[in-house]
Every structure is written in structure tokens, then in C-alpha cells.
Amino acid sequence: MELRDVRLDDVDAYVRMRCDPVMMAELGGPQPADRMPDKVRRDVAEAAADLAWIQMIVPDPAGPADPADPAQVAGNVVIWTHELAGTPISEIGWMVLPEYQGRGYAKRAVRQLLARARDERRWGEVHAFPGVGNAASNGVCRSVGFRLLGPTDTEYAGQTLRTNHWAIDPAADLVT
């Protein structure tokens, strides 16, 4: 598995992740497919400007399939900064497509991106907000060393979601 920057040809992967009712069940429902090309363009620009780390999970770049094929993307993992109650925070989020779930891709991708944050001394404390009912994502947080701060209401795509608030200092808490 490797991580690579988001590219303009990742629109299909975004559609598969963000427009699927099952994938988006914990995030307030599917997003409109016609908005994905613009979302990818914005994400590519944000990543190129180094404002966020928007990484696509490539399951096996040395495998028999063409690693440049966007269909070979297993999901993504992202760290970005935004404000929470008027305070800037760094947040990490991830999505793994159904056919790749249960194979450890999310855990490895989150661990790899947090290790990079630790090594580059960037982002400071990192927060995650998986849905309270998302056992897999809460398990990822637990297994890589996040501290559970408790349940909270989180705004996402114009909706309020019930989430667990986790935090990690990659320099001190990352489980390898």
C-alpha cells in the first residue's frame, strides 16, 4: 500500500466514495455526483499549495494492475486545518471503498500520514470525528493511539452529526 497526492483523474474514486449512500451513511448521506469534478479540482489545488495533505490510498502499486489506473484507488486519507469553536485545529479523516474494507487499509493509511506529520513536525495535535456508530473508524482511532475525548455534535455538509471526538499528538502518542 502507498499514499499519493490526489490527482484530477480521481473523480471516479470521489464519486464512488462520496456519492454512495452506504459510504456516506455516517456523513449525512450521498453528495451530488455532478459536484465531484469541482471538488477534485479544489482538492488538487489545496494539496498542491500544501494547505492540506489529501492522499489517495493505492492498494498495491506493484501489483498486476496499472497503478496509475484511478480504479485502483482503495480510498483516501486527509489532514487539513479548520476552525472549531473559533480555534484552529488539525483534523484527519479517511474513507475506504467497500471492496477494500476490513483489510487494514484505513489503519495503515492513518498511521502512515500521522507518522509523516510527526516526522515533519507539522499539524500539531490532530483530531478525528468518526460517527458514534462507526465501529471501524472508532477502532482505527483506538488502535493508532488517539485519546477519546467523548461524544460531540459535529457539523458536516450542512448537517449536525453525532460523532466521537478523538485526538492524538503524533509526536508523543502514535502507536507504531
C-alpha angles and dihedrals in degrees: 000000000000137000123231135177118272112264135199090254091062093087092107091053090049091050091050092049104036104031099048115099093216094048091047098041093108092042102058100274138296123325123226112275093219089066095057099084090056092044090053091048091051092047093049090051092046092049092046089052088050092237091127137010104238106178130180118215111233107196101207116355091183095048127110093270122084106267090209090060107108089213086069092069114114095193140289144272123204138186118193140153126242139148124273114188089341094309123108113239136175115235133191125203135170142187128195122194115244096251090057099042120114093030099096097255094128093049093047093045094048091046091048094050092046090049088054090050089051093046093047092041090231136140097020114216110010124211132204129193111193118171113270089242095048099101094175096054093042087051090053090054092049095047097051095048108266117153116231108234093181142261119317142165113258128193115227129164091346095309135102113236129188106236142164114246113222129177136190136182100213091202093058110017110036111124110215 
